[in-house]
Amino acid sequence: MSELRRSARALTRRWWPVALAVPLGAMAGAGYAVVSHPSYAANSYVVVVPQGPGEGATAVNFAQAYGRLAGQPQVLAGAAAETGKTINELADLVRGTTSPDAPVIEITGSGRKGADAAHAADAVAKSLIAFANTSTKETGVKLVPLAGAAVPDRPATPSAQLDVAVGAAGGLLLGALVLMTRRPKNTTAPAPAPVPTGPEAPAEQTVTLSLEVPKRRAEAAAKEPQQTGSRG
């Protein structure tokens, strides 16, 4: 049990920034989901119909072109008068998307109320149809409504689960950054002091030489009488 407690304390001392930042981030995400204004989204669909046989690929190409025009002023002008909003306001609330293999244009409208989102999507879809069908003779395609926008019963944003997850992920990142910036304590033992060798080596050599010089002189003096006797 004591070993488990020591391990738990060591983990707590090391990982406390992450353990503290993750729940705080999740709480911040939940708070954002509570105080932020809800936004609803509704979708209206328009289909591009070719006027000649065997022109399905042409209809798909024109669907992609008209989908990009759904947020342009020349299309939004008619819808702005119907919704009571300016062109710039409507441009922020509506967008058009297309499919690469189907001649269908999806008009997505948003608003603080579900009815406002559906009204914006239908108004832009109607204005896009009127704008495109003035050139039917030149393009060889005609836009017709496929499905009107249904009033959503729940907001698209905020999403409590998504906001909590994003907040927790942000807390995890912040805690990891704090953990990386913490410097570990220096626990290494100090290096032993170097043994001085420079000044002492000449002293030892001097002492050795001072002892060897008298010894050599005594040996030389002892050899001299022997050499003299041998000469005589």
C-alpha distance (Angstrom), angle and dihedral (degrees) to the residues before:
residue distance angle dihedral
M1 . . .
S2 3.79 . .
E3 3.80 90.3 .
L4 3.80 90.5 53.4
R5 3.77 91.0 49.7
R6 3.79 91.9 51.1
S7 3.80 90.7 49.2
A8 3.80 91.3 48.5
R9 3.79 91.7 49.5
A10 3.79 91.6 48.7
L11 3.79 91.5 50.8
T12 3.80 90.9 47.1
R13 3.79 92.7 51.1
R14 3.79 91.3 49.9
W15 3.83 103.2 38.3
W16 3.80 102.5 32.8
P17 3.85 93.7 111.4
V18 3.80 91.1 59.7
A19 3.80 93.8 41.2
L20 3.80 89.7 52.9
A21 3.81 99.6 40.0
V22 3.83 98.0 50.5
P23 3.84 97.7 59.5
L24 3.80 90.9 40.2
G25 3.81 89.9 53.4
A26 3.80 91.2 48.2
M27 3.80 90.3 50.5
A28 3.81 90.2 50.0
G29 3.82 90.4 51.9
A30 3.78 91.3 49.3
G31 3.80 90.3 49.2
Y32 3.79 90.7 51.9
A33 3.80 90.8 51.4
V34 3.80 90.0 53.0
V35 3.82 99.6 47.4
S36 3.84 100.7 35.3
H37 3.79 119.6 96.7
P38 3.82 115.3 -106.1
S39 3.80 118.8 -114.7
Y40 3.81 123.7 -158.0
A41 3.81 127.3 -155.0
A42 3.81 130.5 -157.7
N43 3.81 131.2 -179.3
S44 3.79 130.2 -142.6
Y45 3.82 121.3 -172.4
V46 3.80 131.6 -145.3
V47 3.81 125.3 -174.6
V48 3.80 126.8 -152.5
V49 3.82 112.0 -136.2
P50 3.84 119.8 -163.3
Q51 3.78 115.7 -133.2
G52 3.80 94.5 -147.5
P53 3.81 132.3 53.4
G54 3.80 119.1 -96.2
E55 3.79 95.7 19.6
G56 3.79 99.1 117.0
A57 3.81 92.9 123.0
T58 3.79 90.0 51.6
A59 3.81 90.3 53.1
V60 3.82 90.9 52.1
N61 3.80 91.4 50.9
F62 3.80 92.4 49.9
A63 3.80 90.8 46.6
Q64 3.79 89.8 58.2
A65 3.79 91.1 46.9
Y66 3.79 94.7 49.2
G67 3.80 90.6 44.3
R68 3.79 89.0 61.7
L69 3.80 90.0 49.3
A70 3.81 93.6 54.6
G71 3.81 92.2 90.4
Q72 3.81 96.9 42.1
P73 3.84 123.0 110.6
Q74 3.80 94.5 -116.0
V75 3.82 89.4 61.4
L76 3.80 97.7 35.7
A77 3.81 93.5 52.4
G78 3.81 93.2 77.7
A79 3.80 93.5 42.3
A80 3.82 92.9 48.6
A81 3.79 91.6 60.9
E82 3.82 90.9 50.6
T83 3.81 96.4 47.4
G84 3.81 96.7 39.6
K85 3.79 93.0 -123.2
T86 3.77 132.3 117.2
I87 3.79 121.8 -105.3
N88 3.82 91.6 -109.3
E89 3.80 92.5 50.3
L90 3.79 91.7 48.6
A91 3.81 91.6 47.8
D92 3.81 88.6 61.0
L93 3.81 92.3 49.4
V94 3.81 102.7 45.4
R95 3.80 134.8 54.3
G96 3.80 134.7 170.2
T97 3.79 126.8 -138.5
T98 3.81 131.7 -177.6
S99 3.79 140.6 -165.6
P100 3.83 122.1 -118.4
D101 3.82 92.4 -136.0
A102 3.83 105.4 32.2
P103 3.84 130.4 61.0
V104 3.81 92.6 -129.1
I105 3.80 127.7 121.8
E106 3.81 119.4 -156.9
I107 3.81 115.4 -154.2
T108 3.82 112.3 -162.3
G109 3.79 119.1 -164.0
S110 3.78 126.2 -172.4
G111 3.78 135.2 -165.2
R112 3.78 144.8 147.2
K113 3.80 89.0 -96.0
G114 3.76 128.1 46.4
A115 3.82 92.7 -127.7
D116 3.81 91.1 52.6
A117 3.81 91.4 52.3
A118 3.82 93.1 49.6
H119 3.81 92.0 45.6
A120 3.82 92.4 51.7
A121 3.83 92.7 48.7
D122 3.81 93.8 48.9
A123 3.82 93.1 45.2
V124 3.82 92.9 52.7
A125 3.82 91.4 44.9
K126 3.81 90.1 52.2
S127 3.80 92.2 47.3
L128 3.82 91.6 48.3
I129 3.80 91.6 52.2
A130 3.81 91.4 50.5
F131 3.80 91.9 47.4
A132 3.81 95.4 48.4
N133 3.81 98.1 43.0
T134 3.79 91.9 60.4
S135 3.81 86.5 73.1
T136 3.80 99.1 42.8
K137 3.80 93.7 117.9
E138 3.80 91.5 54.5
T139 3.82 98.3 40.1
G140 3.80 99.6 36.6
V141 3.84 91.8 -137.1
K142 3.77 134.6 97.6
L143 3.80 130.0 -155.2
V144 3.79 118.8 -136.8
P145 3.83 129.9 175.1
L146 3.79 113.7 -99.2
A147 3.81 103.1 -179.1
G148 3.77 133.6 -8.7
A149 3.79 123.8 -128.8
A150 3.80 117.4 -89.1
V151 3.79 119.3 -141.9
P152 3.83 106.9 -107.4
D153 3.79 118.0 -128.5
R154 3.81 96.7 -153.6
P155 3.82 133.1 37.4
A156 3.78 121.5 -101.0
T157 3.82 90.8 -143.5
P158 2.92 142.8 65.5
S159 3.80 100.2 39.5
A160 3.79 110.5 -168.4
Q161 3.81 94.4 -154.6
L162 3.80 93.3 47.3
D163 3.81 93.8 46.0
V164 3.81 92.1 49.0
A165 3.81 90.9 48.7
V166 3.81 92.0 48.8
G167 3.80 91.1 47.9
A168 3.80 92.3 49.7
A169 3.81 90.9 48.6
G170 3.80 90.3 50.7
G171 3.80 90.3 49.7
L172 3.80 90.6 50.0
L173 3.80 90.7 52.3
L174 3.80 92.5 47.5
G175 3.80 92.4 48.0
A176 3.80 91.1 49.2
L177 3.80 90.8 51.7
V178 3.81 91.1 50.6
L179 3.80 89.6 48.2
M180 3.81 91.4 51.7
T181 3.79 93.2 50.3
R182 3.80 94.0 52.7
R183 3.80 111.4 101.0
P184 3.80 116.2 -137.1
K185 3.77 117.9 -123.6
N186 3.80 117.0 -100.1
T187 3.82 104.7 -110.4
T188 3.83 99.0 162.3
A189 3.81 116.9 117.7
P190 3.81 116.8 -111.5
A191 3.78 115.3 -97.3
P192 3.83 115.2 -104.8
A193 3.78 116.6 -101.4
P194 3.82 113.1 -97.7
V195 3.78 116.3 -105.1
P196 3.82 110.2 -116.2
T197 3.79 109.0 -121.6
G198 3.80 105.4 154.7
P199 3.81 102.8 74.4
E200 3.83 95.7 35.8
A201 3.78 99.2 53.6
P202 3.85 96.2 67.0
A203 3.83 90.7 47.4
E204 3.81 92.6 55.7
Q205 3.78 90.8 47.1
T206 3.85 91.0 50.8
V207 3.81 92.2 51.4
T208 3.79 91.8 49.9
L209 3.78 92.6 50.0
S210 3.84 92.3 47.7
L211 3.81 90.3 56.4
E212 3.79 95.8 45.8
V213 3.84 96.4 51.5
P214 3.91 97.2 65.3
K215 3.79 89.6 43.8
R216 3.77 92.4 55.6
R217 3.83 91.6 46.6
A218 3.84 91.3 53.0
E219 3.79 91.3 50.3
A220 3.80 90.5 50.2
A221 3.85 92.4 49.7
A222 3.81 90.8 50.8
K223 3.80 92.3 53.5
E224 3.83 95.9 50.8
P225 3.91 97.5 72.1
Q226 3.78 90.1 48.7
Q227 3.75 92.4 53.4
T228 3.90 91.3 46.9
G229 3.83 92.8 52.2
S230 3.73 92.6 49.8
R231 3.82 91.3 55.0
G232 3.77 94.3 51.6
